[in-house]
Amino acid sequence: MQELVGRLTALDPEASETLKVVSYFDVLVAGGVGLQALLRGAAVLSGTVAGAYDGRRTHRVGPDGDRLTEPAPAEPAPAEPAPAEPAPAGDVPAGDVPVGDVRAGDVGEVPQGSVVTNRHWPTRPIADGSVWLEREGRPHANDEMVIERLALAVDLVGARRPGRPENALEAAIDGARDAEERRTALSRLRLDPAREVRIAALPVSHDVAGVPSTVVATPYGLVRAVLLGRDTKLPGPAGIGPLRPAVQLPESFRTAVLVLRLLPRSGPGSDSRSASVMDAADLGIVLAAVSALEPVAAQQPDVVALARLDARTRVVLDELAAAESVRAAATALGMHHSTLQARHEALTSELGYDPRSLPGRARFQLARLLLRLVDDHADR
Amino acid sequence: MAETVNRPPFDPELEASLALMAADLPPTLTPEMIPLMRQSMIGQDARLDDLFAEAGVERRDRTIPGHEGDEIQVSVLSRQGRTGVGPGVFHTHGGGMIMGDRFVGVDLLLGWIKDFDAVVVTVEYRLAPEFPDPYPVRDCYAGLVWTAEHAEELGIDPDRILIAGASAGGGLAAGTALLARDEGGPALAGQVLICPMLDDRDQTVSTVQVDGVGVWDRGSNVTGWSALLGDRRGTADVSVYAAPARATDLVGLPPAFIDCGSVEVFRDEDVAYATALWAAGVQAELHVWAGGFHGFEMMAAHTALAKAARTARDSWVARALGA
């Protein structure tokens, strides 16, 4: 019912809404939209004009989603406004500077070949140019996030053009395509279908140079798939799938995504994952258990009990379950030994098991992993 | 969640907008949520004043006789400093028959004030469940009669009055047009039915498809109709004025504009109503916007689909008014 919500308007200028920004652009990219829709998104979320220069033309969109045909306002020179310049609407011959004013002081700060915009605007380079937000006055809390995701999304939709090598990987890991199509993709990747390979899942904003990589839409947002070579250096965060013949890439990528989702967050309340690398091979039967239990995880009493706790308490539990002794855990947490001893006893009665006992540790670890799958926005 | 129902996908821009608004908008509204929903819509007055000022629109409130002579309010909206005579638009607001006020959705019409010099009369009909059927549609009809009777004073050309409404307001507009035909009421130049709510019977494919997803899903729709009709919902004891989808005789109705999204509960009943109008020899224009959820045009006005929908409707209104 449209009248219950009013309309989608700019994000709160004061409050960080990272998840909203990320999910908005993820859905757009997954839907295969073009540059205009991405700019409309950036403009409506930021409440100001969003612009892009794609190496050929300048595009500007207002916060109501309408395309603007006039050039971007030139940056006023100190103490005196720059004269307004008429600029050609529509196509601009390559090599011309389409909008704005080039000033000697700016040249070093702007990537060659991209349009010169106001130096104070949030901006990011893209494949053949740049994107920006025409923010006047104080920056808003979400500007940097919006422009970062916009740049990423523009490059992603650009990279989707057919015939690029990353499309071969996209086809090779797509279980919805038939075996014939995947074999063709493997041959384009110069991979023998029987050869055992490993594939990793990374957050979309990370990439690894020198190996085939692509971005795919999953039910958990956009994820980057990276085909690992024999000695690829893989920075975290990443989840690595099991070693499997190349024809089974769809299945091993699904596993890699699951492993990525099992990574802890980098801190309480953080949106990014800790920079660790988790390998399906190290999880063994635990991975099988987690995978089988995922559909019913949210109803498991042990998971519900952990979800009820606050982030700090879960950190305490993590340390208690992992440490050699309560004393060692207290040192790691910077707590007094007797204080932690009392917390340990209280938590044991609250959970109904002791996370330091052998069966308790197993219960705690499994519930902890399942909670990460269930609760995609809480700290991990 | 196991997907068992085939459903057309949402347009990507709309899906992204939904993802953003999901937190404030559960797909299903239950009867106990009505007071809360009404609460959340209060306090819009300052925003309205800004909206009208920005559009150069002047607002005059009038108290008029509604159903059975009870007093109800209307607001008359026109261009500041307007004189002379031009087209009239009688507006019945949306809100599932259970919420909203006469300013809900009015921004869809403000362009007509500017472009065609129209005078908009928007009616504060009484809401279900406190005022069940026939109060809402009879209040709307009383407002239309008052508008036609006061056309000269309002600067409205009586030969160029449109009725327009969205959602529940679209259903009320269609019902009011039927009443005007059957009771010898004012002649209408056209009816603008924006994603209209026409059918209480809960039997279409689209109602099964849009259940627990999107905006104003099947459960919400049952909540709205039950508030309006009580135990009569889905029985033979429902008038065509309450649920125009039940009308079998559509001959002699004014030309209609109907639009909706392909992913909304009302899709099939809206398409069926357009088909029935054509069968009765009535001129109708139908747009089913691919991937649209209910009310997409108002909730996600920045999207390509919303702009296309607005442009198409405005074009029809221009043709209907001979502008």
Interface residues (C-beta under 8 A of the other chain):
Chain A: M1 Q2 E3 L4 V5 G6 R7 L8 K20 S23 Y24 F25 V27 L28 A30 G31 G32 V33 Q36 A37 R40 G41 A43 V44 P63 D64 G65 D66
Chain B: D11 P12 E13 E15 A16 S17 A19 L20 M21 D24 L25 L29 M37 S40 M41 H93 G94 G95 G96 M99 G100 V104 G105 A166 S167 V215 W216 S220 H294 G295 F296 E297 M298 M299 A300 A301 H302 T303 A304 A306 K307
